[in-house]
Amino acid sequence: DETLNADQIMAIRMRYKLPQEDESELFVTPITNRLSPVASPKFTFASSVAHFGLILRRSTYVPDPNIEQVIEHLSVFEGQEFPALEELRRLIGDAESLLAQ
């Protein structure tokens, strides 16, 4: 049993065996904790879409559903326009209108 180093958050272990072989081979890939302090724009957008979807589904994973948090996350795109962002903003506006009724 291997222990993790201080900079590792987990290790992925996978066994693989060729059909004609009797024994499997273990592959171990450590995952290090080298997260960027700033999320990429693609990740920020994707996580905003996911967060919004969880709010709409009233997911238990979002105990305090607040569309304003999604809008705040999207503020990093201030001044930028692309079709998916425009559509997400429209959907958020529609959801806010429906929730206000």
Secondary structure in CASP SS format (residue, H / E / C, confidence):
PFRMAT SS
TARGET T0000
AUTHOR 0000-0000-0000
METHOD secondary structure of the structure
MODEL  1
D C 1.00
E C 1.00
T C 1.00
L C 1.00
N C 1.00
A C 1.00
D C 1.00
Q E 1.00
I E 1.00
M E 1.00
A E 1.00
I E 1.00
R E 1.00
M E 1.00
R E 1.00
Y E 1.00
K C 1.00
L C 1.00
P C 1.00
Q C 1.00
E C 1.00
D C 1.00
E C 1.00
S C 1.00
E E 1.00
L E 1.00
F E 1.00
V E 1.00
T E 1.00
P E 1.00
I E 1.00
T E 1.00
N C 1.00
R C 1.00
L C 1.00
S C 1.00
P C 1.00
V C 1.00
A C 1.00
S C 1.00
P H 1.00
K H 1.00
F H 1.00
T H 1.00
F H 1.00
A H 1.00
S H 1.00
S H 1.00
V H 1.00
A H 1.00
H H 1.00
F H 1.00
G H 1.00
L H 1.00
I H 1.00
L H 1.00
R C 1.00
R C 1.00
S C 1.00
T C 1.00
Y C 1.00
V C 1.00
P C 1.00
D C 1.00
P C 1.00
N C 1.00
I H 1.00
E H 1.00
Q H 1.00
V H 1.00
I H 1.00
E H 1.00
H H 1.00
L H 1.00
S H 1.00
V H 1.00
F H 1.00
E C 1.00
G C 1.00
Q C 1.00
E C 1.00
F C 1.00
P H 1.00
A H 1.00
L H 1.00
E H 1.00
E H 1.00
L H 1.00
R H 1.00
R H 1.00
L H 1.00
I H 1.00
G H 1.00
D H 1.00
A H 1.00
E H 1.00
S H 1.00
L H 1.00
L H 1.00
A H 1.00
Q C 1.00
END
